């Protein structure tokens, strides 16, 4: 048997690691596909999880980056978008950025692993542990038929751990809550999260806005928000805030 735990840097995958340690389940490898665009708190959290894993004698998380046989082999997702003058595919209604920078690097690494090759040579399947929680059961339905040489398992669903239980188990293990894991320019970012990004990581917001401004031929999308431009949204927010301040009556004291 050969098993792989997919670590995404967020609540579910962290809880899955905690559950494995509690139960003495040992994956052969733990993989994290790095787009080089996660927010700093995700990388800090991964360091904390690695310390937890080391303390319990488990393998550390292996960070992978996308590599292709071309002159752009070391290119990050952000660099690719800037070069092609486009936005991440999700802004156009597709999910190829996740496929290219998350799924493919991990599958490529597994396929080159000697233990995985040995399992397949014997007619077996490599186990992939996926962190869907008990509230996401619908996401797991029908996925098994599409995975070929892999067998997908969903420990959090098996343990009936929903989002709240995952957070509780992380706290119980003494680990910090990871916060949301995503690229800082992800088109799925909610408006309130854009404002949080401006407050917490203003330099990353500037890079996201620069990517949006650099994009051309935006016929099927309005910007990074797909149905709206991040830059226009922030301008509208600033205008509203300024108008609210002006409406406050001035009390003069002689």
C-alpha positions in Angstrom: 0.0 0.0 0.0 1.1 3.5 -0.7 -0.8 6.6 0.5 -0.7 10.3 0.0 -2.2 13.1 2.1 -3.0 16.2 0.2 -2.4 19.3 2.3 -4.0 22.5 1.1 -2.9 24.7 4.0 -6.4 25.3 5.4 -8.7 24.1 8.1 -9.8 20.8 6.5 -6.4 19.4 5.6 -4.9 20.5 9.0 -7.8 18.7 10.8 -7.1 15.6 8.7 -3.5 15.6 9.9 -4.6 16.0 13.5 -7.0 13.1 13.1 -4.4 10.9 11.6 -1.9 11.6 14.4 -4.6 10.8 17.0 -5.5 7.5 15.3 -1.9 6.5 14.5 -2.6 6.6 10.7 0.6 7.3 8.8 0.5 8.5 5.2 3.6 7.8 3.3 3.9 11.3 2.1 2.2 14.7 2.7 2.1 17.0 -0.4 1.5 20.7 -0.7 1.4 22.2 -4.2 2.8 25.7 -3.9 1.5 28.3 -6.4 4.0 30.8 -4.7 0.9 33.0 -4.2 -0.4 32.0 -0.8 -0.8 34.6 1.8 2.0 34.8 4.4 -0.2 33.3 7.2 -0.6 30.1 5.2 3.2 29.5 4.9 3.6 30.4 8.6 0.8 27.9 9.5 2.6 25.2 7.4 5.7 25.7 9.5 3.6 25.2 12.7 2.1 22.0 11.2 5.5 20.7 10.3 6.7 21.2 13.9 3.6 19.2 15.0 4.4 16.4 12.6 8.0 16.2 13.6 7.1 16.1 17.2 4.9 13.1 16.6 7.4 11.3 14.3 5.4 11.9 11.1 6.9 12.9 7.7 7.0 16.6 7.1 5.0 18.3 4.3 6.7 18.2 1.0 6.3 21.5 -1.0 6.0 21.1 -4.8 6.1 23.7 -7.5 4.9 23.3 -11.1 7.6 22.3 -13.5 7.2 22.0 -17.3 9.6 21.3 -20.1 9.6 24.8 -21.6 11.4 28.1 -21.3 8.8 29.1 -18.7 9.4 26.0 -16.5 10.0 28.1 -13.3 7.1 30.5 -14.0 4.6 31.0 -11.2 0.9 31.5 -11.8 1.2 35.2 -11.1 4.1 35.5 -13.7 2.1 33.5 -16.2 -0.9 35.8 -15.9 1.3 38.9 -16.3 3.2 37.4 -19.3 0.0 36.4 -21.1 -1.8 39.6 -20.0 -4.7 37.6 -18.6 -6.3 36.7 -15.3 -6.5 33.4 -13.5 -8.8 31.0 -15.3 -11.5 31.1 -12.6 -12.1 34.8 -13.6 -13.4 33.4 -16.9 -15.4 30.6 -15.4 -12.7 27.9 -15.7 -10.6 26.0 -13.1 -7.5 25.2 -15.2 -5.2 27.2 -12.8 -6.0 24.8 -10.0 -5.5 21.9 -12.4 -2.1 23.2 -13.6 -0.6 24.5 -10.4 -2.2 22.2 -7.8 -3.3 18.9 -9.2 -0.7 18.2 -11.9 2.4 18.9 -9.8 1.2 16.4 -7.2 0.1 13.8 -9.6 3.4 14.1 -11.5 5.4 13.6 -8.3 3.4 10.6 -7.3 3.7 8.9 -10.7 7.4 9.2 -10.5 7.6 7.7 -7.0 9.1 4.2 -6.8 6.6 3.0 -4.2 3.7 4.2 -6.4 5.1 2.4 -9.4 5.5 -0.8 -7.4 1.8 -0.6 -6.2 0.6 -0.2 -9.8 2.9 -2.9 -11.1 1.1 -5.3 -8.6 -2.3 -4.1 -10.0 -3.1 -2.0 -6.9 -4.1 1.6 -6.5 -2.4 4.5 -4.7 -4.5 6.0 -1.9 -5.2 9.7 -1.9 -6.5 11.3 1.3 -8.7 14.3 0.5 -9.9 16.8 3.1 -13.6 17.3 2.3 -15.4 17.7 5.6 -18.7 16.2 6.6 -20.6 19.2 5.2 -19.1 18.7 1.7 -20.2 15.1 1.1 -21.7 16.0 -2.3 -18.2 16.9 -3.5 -17.1 13.4 -3.1 -20.0 11.8 -5.0 -18.9 10.3 -8.3 -15.3 11.3 -8.0 -14.0 7.7 -7.5 -14.9 6.7 -11.1 -12.6 9.4 -12.5 -9.4 8.7 -10.6 -7.9 5.7 -12.5 -4.8 4.5 -10.7 -5.8 6.2 -7.5 -8.3 5.4 -4.7 -9.8 8.5 -3.1 -10.6 8.4 0.6 -12.3 11.2 2.7 -11.4 10.7 6.4 -13.2 13.8 7.6 -16.5 12.5 6.1 -15.8 9.1 7.6 -15.3 10.7 11.0 -18.3 13.0 10.6 -16.2 16.1 11.2 -17.9 19.2 9.9 -16.2 22.6 9.7 -16.8 23.5 13.3 -15.5 20.1 14.5 -12.4 20.5 12.4 -11.6 23.8 14.1 -12.3 22.3 17.5 -9.9 19.4 16.8 -7.2 21.8 15.6 -7.5 23.8 18.8 -7.5 20.7 20.9 -4.2 19.6 19.3 -2.6 22.9 20.3 -2.3 24.2 16.7 -3.2 27.7 15.5 -6.2 28.1 13.3 -4.9 28.3 9.7 -7.2 30.9 8.3 -8.3 30.8 4.6 -5.8 29.3 2.2 -5.9 30.7 -1.4 -3.9 32.8 -3.8 -4.0 36.4 -2.9 -5.4 37.2 -6.3 -8.0 34.4 -6.4 -11.2 35.3 -8.3 -13.3 33.5 -5.7 -12.2 36.1 -3.1 -15.3 37.7 -1.5 -15.6 41.5 -1.3 -15.1 41.5 2.5 -11.9 39.5 2.0 -10.6 42.0 -0.5 -11.0 44.7 2.1 -9.2 42.4 4.6 -6.4 41.9 2.1 -5.9 45.7 1.8 -5.7 46.0 5.5 -3.5 43.0 6.3 -1.3 42.6 3.2 -1.5 45.9 1.2 1.5 45.0 -0.9 -0.2 41.8 -2.1 -3.4 43.7 -3.0 -1.2 46.1 -5.1 0.1 43.1 -7.0 -3.4 41.8 -7.6 -4.6 45.1 -8.9 -1.5 45.4 -11.1 -2.4 41.9 -12.6 -6.0 43.1 -13.2 -4.8 46.3 -14.9 -2.4 44.4 -17.0 -5.0 42.0 -18.4 -6.3 42.5 -21.9 -9.4 41.4 -23.9 -11.7 41.2 -20.9 -14.8 40.4 -22.9 -16.2 37.6 -20.8 -15.2 39.0 -17.4 -15.1 42.4 -15.7 -12.0 41.8 -13.7 -10.6 39.6 -10.9 -14.1 39.4 -9.3 -15.4 38.0 -12.6 -18.7 40.0 -12.3 -16.8 43.0 -11.0 -13.4 44.7 -11.1 -11.4 44.7 -7.8 -10.1 48.2 -8.6 -13.6 49.6 -9.3 -15.0 48.0 -6.1 -12.2 49.5 -4.0 -12.7 52.9 -5.6 -16.5 52.7 -4.9 -15.8 51.7 -1.3 -13.4 54.6 -0.8 -15.9 57.0 -2.3 -18.6 55.8 0.0 -16.4 56.0 3.0 -15.4 59.6 2.1 -19.0 60.6 1.6 -19.9 59.1 5.0 -17.1 61.1 6.7 -18.3 64.3 5.0 -21.9 63.8 6.2 -20.8 63.8 9.9 -21.8 67.2 11.3 -19.0 69.4 12.6 -19.5 70.6 16.1 -17.6 73.8 16.7 -16.8 74.9 20.2 -15.9 78.6 20.8 
